[in-house]
């Protein structure tokens, strides 16, 4: 996901007064990353719990 904002930045998109959009995009990317991290943690914990039970 981080490729999106870095591609926009390298194209000079964020330098032309579109900082608001780039800021929102980076927040969105951080939120996506948190969701992915949380999901992976949940899957790992469920796997460990299943192994303990069997």
C-alpha positions as CSV (number, residue, x, y, z in Angstrom):
1,X,0.0,0.0,0.0
2,X,2.8,2.4,0.8
3,X,3.8,2.3,-2.9
4,X,0.8,4.5,-3.7
5,X,1.8,7.5,-1.8
6,X,5.5,7.2,-2.6
7,X,4.5,7.0,-6.3
8,X,2.4,10.2,-6.0
9,X,5.3,11.9,-4.1
10,X,7.9,11.0,-6.7
11,X,5.6,12.3,-9.4
12,X,5.5,15.7,-7.7
13,X,1.8,15.3,-7.1
14,X,2.0,16.2,-3.4
15,X,4.1,19.3,-4.2
16,X,1.4,20.9,-6.3
17,X,-0.9,21.8,-3.4
18,X,-2.4,18.4,-3.0
19,X,-1.0,17.8,0.5
20,X,-4.4,17.2,2.0
21,X,-5.0,14.2,-0.3
22,X,-1.5,12.8,0.4
23,X,-2.0,13.2,4.1
24,X,-5.3,11.4,4.0
25,X,-3.8,8.7,1.9
26,X,-0.9,8.1,4.3
27,X,-3.4,7.9,7.2
28,X,-5.4,5.4,5.3
29,X,-2.3,3.3,4.6
30,X,-1.4,3.3,8.3
31,X,-4.9,2.1,9.2
32,X,-4.7,-0.7,6.6
33,X,-1.3,-1.8,8.0
34,X,-2.8,-1.8,11.6
35,X,-5.7,-4.0,10.4
36,X,-3.3,-6.4,8.6
37,X,-1.1,-6.6,11.7
38,X,-4.1,-7.2,14.0
39,X,-5.4,-9.9,11.6
40,X,-2.1,-11.7,11.5
41,X,-1.8,-11.6,15.3
42,X,-5.3,-13.0,15.7
43,X,-4.6,-15.8,13.3
44,X,-1.4,-16.7,15.1
45,X,-3.1,-16.7,18.5
46,X,-6.0,-18.9,17.1
47,X,-3.4,-21.3,15.7
48,X,-1.6,-21.6,19.0
49,X,-4.9,-22.0,20.9
50,X,-5.9,-24.8,18.5
51,X,-2.6,-26.6,19.0
52,X,-3.0,-26.4,22.8
53,X,-6.5,-27.9,22.7
54,X,-5.6,-30.9,20.6
